[in-house]
Amino acid sequence: MKSSRLVSIIMTCYNGKHFLKEAVQSILNQTYQNWELIFYDNCSNDGSMQLVSQYQDPRIRCFQSEQLVNLGTIRKLSLQKCQGCFVSFLDVDDYWSKLKLQKQIEKFEKDSNLDVVYSNYFEVREEKVIKKKKFLFNGYCQKEIILSYVNGSPLTAWLTLMIKKSSIDKLKNSFDTNLHISSDFDLILRLSNFCKFDYVEDFLAFYRLHDFNESKNNIKEIEELAYILLKYKNDNKISLPLKEQNFGDKIMIKNFLYQRISSQFCNSNIHFNNIFYKCIYFFIKLTPKQVLRIFCK
């Protein structure tokens, strides 16, 4: 099955049966057909594995974790199964435009020096489909990538990426198994040390927002960003732009505030008696950029 243009699609799953069929169908509908799907089930108990196993397509390869693990670990296990020269990622609750793979492969064919190609995307909120047009950057753009994540508006969504497998292989490690929500950012950050980025301006993916999105766990995300900051504190390649953009200050302040707030309200019997914490909590949730400007001038 190996090919110079084979795309390995990583789909990890934990109880994602509700939207799973639409996600898989969007892969089957691709105009570019030289792909393999690495479906890695993370101890689901809702029949997700059985659903995907019913597809009679040799390009769909199913694996199952022996125990429930975090996203960093399951993505690393999935990557080890990839046979393609390119890697893309699709979560079970999202789906793609039928031109997604084709448009990105065409981009790589025009410039052999590219490492990562991404795109614009739609947000799906119940029955509403909303365009999420981003400020797109190309070339070597580590500072822009860092700033976009710090300010709560990532350069793009994870499901739009296509990455050269050989570029990931240059890293000492792929996914950090200590990370869950931010394992994608950590990988992109390290790739941005040496990778050339480009984009397709088209809206090629659909990111679904619902009550069970992992990314809604803001406290966990901030904890992990603080962990990333400390991990790269002495990294000369990354630490300079982090300092220039006040990345460390912003993340540590966010982490401090979230920790203080969560410690006040972690017990359901505790009421919002302290008006200061109550106000800060809602300001961070609703207007994080404005709150950070106050603390990071």
C-alpha positions in Angstrom: 0.0 0.0 0.0 3.0 2.3 0.2 3.1 5.1 -2.3 4.9 8.4 -2.7 1.6 10.2 -2.5 -0.2 8.0 0.1 -2.0 10.1 2.8 -2.3 8.5 6.2 -5.4 9.8 8.0 -5.3 9.5 11.8 -8.7 9.2 13.5 -8.7 8.4 17.3 -11.9 7.6 19.0 -13.4 7.5 22.5 -17.1 6.9 22.4 -17.6 8.8 19.2 -20.3 6.7 17.6 -22.9 9.5 17.3 -21.0 11.4 14.6 -18.6 8.7 13.5 -20.4 7.6 10.3 -20.4 11.2 8.9 -16.7 11.5 9.6 -15.7 8.3 7.9 -18.1 8.9 4.9 -16.3 12.3 4.3 -13.1 10.3 3.9 -14.7 7.8 1.5 -16.1 10.7 -0.5 -12.6 12.3 -1.1 -11.8 13.0 -4.8 -8.2 12.0 -3.9 -8.4 8.3 -3.2 -4.8 7.4 -2.4 -5.3 7.3 1.4 -5.3 5.0 4.4 -7.4 5.5 7.5 -5.7 4.6 10.8 -8.7 4.2 13.1 -7.5 3.8 16.7 -10.1 3.1 19.3 -9.4 4.3 22.8 -11.4 1.8 24.9 -14.8 3.0 23.6 -17.9 1.2 25.0 -20.5 2.6 22.6 -19.9 0.3 19.6 -17.6 2.7 17.7 -15.1 0.0 16.9 -17.8 -2.3 15.6 -19.3 0.4 13.4 -16.0 1.1 11.6 -15.1 -2.5 11.4 -18.2 -3.0 9.2 -16.7 -1.0 6.3 -15.4 -3.4 3.7 -12.5 -1.2 2.5 -8.9 -2.4 2.8 -7.7 1.2 3.2 -9.4 1.3 6.6 -7.1 -0.2 9.2 -8.5 -0.6 12.8 -6.6 -0.7 16.0 -7.6 -0.8 19.7 -5.8 0.5 22.8 -5.6 -1.9 25.7 -6.3 0.8 28.2 -7.8 4.3 28.2 -5.0 6.8 27.5 -4.7 10.6 26.8 -4.7 12.1 23.3 -1.0 12.5 23.2 -0.5 8.8 23.8 -3.2 7.6 21.4 -2.0 9.9 18.6 1.6 8.7 19.1 0.4 5.1 18.8 -1.6 6.0 15.7 1.3 7.7 14.1 3.4 4.5 14.5 0.9 2.7 12.3 1.1 5.2 9.4 2.5 4.0 6.1 1.9 7.2 4.1 4.3 10.0 3.2 1.7 12.6 4.4 -0.3 12.6 7.6 -3.7 14.3 8.2 -6.0 14.2 11.3 -9.7 14.0 11.6 -11.6 13.6 14.9 -14.7 11.5 15.0 -17.1 14.5 15.4 -15.7 16.5 12.4 -15.8 16.0 8.7 -14.1 17.2 5.5 -15.0 18.7 2.1 -14.6 16.1 -0.6 -11.7 18.2 -2.1 -9.7 18.5 1.1 -6.9 15.9 0.3 -6.8 16.8 -3.4 -6.3 20.5 -2.8 -3.5 19.9 -0.3 -1.7 17.3 -2.3 -1.7 19.7 -5.3 -0.1 22.4 -3.0 2.7 19.9 -2.1 3.3 19.0 -5.7 3.8 22.7 -6.6 6.4 23.2 -3.9 8.5 20.2 -2.8 10.0 22.3 0.1 6.7 22.5 1.9 6.3 20.6 5.2 2.8 21.6 6.4 -0.3 22.7 4.5 -3.5 23.9 6.3 -6.7 25.7 5.3 -9.7 27.7 6.3 -12.6 25.8 7.8 -16.3 26.0 8.8 -17.6 25.8 12.4 -20.8 23.7 12.8 -23.1 24.7 15.7 -26.1 22.5 15.7 -27.7 23.3 12.3 -25.6 26.4 11.6 -22.5 26.4 9.5 -20.2 29.4 10.0 -17.1 30.3 8.0 -14.0 30.7 10.2 -11.8 32.8 8.0 -8.3 33.1 9.6 -5.3 35.4 9.1 -3.3 32.8 7.2 0.5 32.8 7.2 3.0 31.0 5.0 6.7 30.3 5.1 8.5 30.0 8.4 6.0 31.5 10.9 6.7 30.3 14.4 5.9 33.7 16.0 2.6 33.9 14.3 1.7 30.4 15.3 2.6 31.0 19.0 0.7 34.2 19.1 -2.4 32.7 17.5 -2.6 30.0 20.2 -1.8 32.3 23.1 -4.6 34.7 22.1 -7.1 31.9 21.9 -7.5 32.0 18.1 -5.2 29.2 16.7 -3.7 29.6 13.3 -6.1 26.9 12.1 -8.0 23.9 13.3 -6.2 20.6 13.8 -8.4 18.9 11.3 -7.2 21.0 8.4 -3.5 20.0 8.6 -1.5 17.9 6.2 2.1 17.2 7.3 4.9 15.5 5.6 5.7 12.3 7.6 9.4 12.8 7.0 9.1 16.2 8.8 7.6 14.6 11.9 10.3 11.9 11.8 12.9 14.6 12.2 11.7 15.3 15.7 13.2 13.5 18.6 9.7 12.6 19.7 6.4 12.9 17.9 3.5 13.5 20.4 4.2 14.3 24.0 2.4 11.6 26.0 2.1 13.9 29.0 -0.3 16.1 27.1 -4.0 15.7 26.2 -5.7 18.8 24.8 -2.5 20.6 23.8 -0.7 17.7 22.3 -1.4 19.1 18.8 0.0 22.6 19.7 3.1 21.0 21.1 3.8 19.1 17.9 3.1 22.2 15.7 5.3 24.3 17.9 8.3 22.0 17.5 7.7 21.5 13.8 7.7 25.3 13.3 11.4 25.3 14.3 12.3 24.2 10.8 9.1 23.6 8.8 7.8 25.6 5.9 4.1 26.2 6.1 1.6 27.1 3.4 -2.2 27.1 3.1 -5.2 26.6 0.8 -7.5 29.5 1.2 -10.6 27.3 0.6 -12.8 26.1 3.4 -12.0 22.5 3.4 -13.1 21.1 6.7 -16.0 21.2 9.2 -15.3 21.6 12.9 -18.3 20.6 15.0 -19.0 22.4 18.3 -21.1 20.5 20.8 -21.3 19.9 24.6 -18.6 17.2 24.7 -15.8 19.0 22.9 -12.5 18.3 24.6 -11.3 21.8 23.8 -14.0 23.3 26.1 -11.9 22.2 29.1 -10.2 25.6 29.4 -8.5 24.9 32.8 -6.9 21.7 31.5 -5.7 23.5 28.3 -4.1 26.4 30.3 -2.4 23.9 32.6 -0.9 22.1 29.6 0.2 25.4 28.0 2.0 26.2 31.2 3.6 22.8 31.1 4.8 23.4 27.5 6.2 26.8 28.5 8.3 25.2 31.3 9.4 22.4 29.0 10.8 24.8 26.4 12.1 27.4 28.9 15.8 26.7 28.0 15.2 25.8 24.3 17.1 28.4 22.3 15.1 27.8 19.2 11.7 28.3 20.8 12.4 30.4 23.9 13.4 33.6 22.1 10.1 34.2 20.2 8.2 33.1 23.4 9.9 35.9 25.3 9.4 38.4 22.5 5.7 37.8 22.4 5.1 37.7 26.2 4.0 34.1 25.8 5.2 33.1 29.2 3.7 36.0 31.1 0.3 35.5 29.4 0.2 31.7 30.0 1.4 31.8 33.6 -1.1 34.6 34.5 -3.9 32.6 32.8 -2.8 29.5 34.7 -2.6 31.4 38.0 -6.1 32.8 37.6 -7.7 29.6 36.5 -6.1 27.7 39.4 -7.2 30.3 41.9 -10.8 30.3 40.5 -11.0 26.5 40.2 -9.8 26.0 43.8 -12.5 28.3 45.0 -15.3 26.6 43.1 -14.2 23.0 42.7 -16.6 21.9 45.4 -20.2 22.1 44.3 -21.2 23.2 47.9 -19.1 26.4 47.5 -21.1 29.3 46.3 -19.9 32.4 44.4 -19.5 34.4 47.6 -16.3 36.2 46.5 -17.4 38.9 44.0 -13.8 39.3 42.8 -13.4 35.7 41.7 -16.9 35.7 40.2 -16.1 38.7 38.0 -12.7 37.4 37.0 -14.1 34.0 36.1 -16.7 35.5 33.8 -14.3 38.0 32.3 -11.8 35.2 31.4 -14.5 33.1 29.9 -16.0 35.9 27.9 -13.2 38.2 27.0 -9.8 36.5 27.7 -7.8 38.9 25.4 -9.1 42.0 27.3 -8.3 40.5 30.7 -4.8 39.5 29.6 -4.1 43.1 28.3 -4.8 44.3 31.8 -2.2 41.9 33.4 0.3 41.8 30.5 1.0 45.5 29.7 
